[in-house]
Amino acid sequence: MEDASKHTVIPEILPKAGLVYSEKGNLSEVLCKPKIMPIKSTTLEQIEQMEKDFQAYANQPEDMQD
């Protein structure tokens, strides 16, 4: 069972006049500078701080919460 889409051949169409451009020789790996990513985003830090504050508030005795 062979997949017919893998063996489809696309015919080349060459212009009768004009220039033909080929970039087959220029294909190579392109390296970029590494991106510096924060370990924790500021939004995540804010959410964690809000959760800590809520836990501290929830653990207080009921007469002290108001």
C-alpha positions as CSV (number, residue, x, y, z in Angstrom):
1,M,0.0,0.0,0.0
2,E,1.8,3.0,-1.3
3,D,0.6,6.6,-0.7
4,A,-0.1,8.2,-4.0
5,S,0.4,11.7,-2.7
6,K,4.1,11.0,-2.0
7,H,4.8,10.0,-5.6
8,T,3.1,12.9,-7.3
9,V,5.5,14.6,-9.7
10,I,5.0,18.3,-10.4
11,P,6.2,19.2,-13.9
12,E,8.7,22.1,-14.3
13,I,7.5,25.1,-16.3
14,L,10.3,27.1,-17.8
15,P,9.6,30.5,-19.3
16,K,10.4,31.0,-23.0
17,A,11.9,34.5,-22.3
18,G,13.2,36.1,-19.1
19,L,15.4,35.0,-16.2
20,V,15.1,31.8,-14.3
21,Y,16.0,32.1,-10.6
22,S,17.1,29.1,-8.6
23,E,17.8,29.1,-4.8
24,K,18.7,25.4,-4.4
25,G,22.3,26.2,-3.6
26,N,21.5,28.7,-0.9
27,L,19.6,26.3,1.4
28,S,21.4,25.9,4.7
29,E,20.9,26.1,8.4
30,V,20.4,29.6,9.8
31,L,21.5,30.1,13.4
32,C,20.0,32.9,15.5
33,K,20.9,34.5,18.8
34,P,19.5,32.7,21.8
35,K,16.5,34.3,23.3
36,I,16.7,35.1,27.0
37,M,13.5,34.0,28.7
38,P,12.6,34.8,32.3
39,I,12.3,31.8,34.5
40,K,9.0,33.2,35.9
41,S,7.0,35.8,34.2
42,T,5.9,38.9,36.2
43,T,2.3,37.9,35.8
44,L,3.0,34.5,37.3
45,E,4.8,36.1,40.2
46,Q,1.9,38.4,40.8
47,I,-0.6,35.5,40.8
48,E,1.6,33.6,43.2
49,Q,1.8,36.6,45.5
50,M,-2.0,37.0,45.4
51,E,-2.4,33.3,46.3
52,K,0.0,33.7,49.3
53,D,-1.8,36.8,50.5
54,F,-5.2,35.0,50.2
55,Q,-3.8,31.9,52.1
56,A,-2.5,34.2,54.9
57,Y,-5.9,36.0,55.0
58,A,-7.8,32.7,55.0
59,N,-5.7,31.3,57.8
60,Q,-6.5,34.2,60.2
61,P,-9.1,33.7,62.9
62,E,-12.5,34.9,61.9
63,D,-12.6,37.7,64.5
64,M,-9.4,39.3,63.0
65,Q,-10.5,39.2,59.3
66,D,-12.8,42.3,59.4
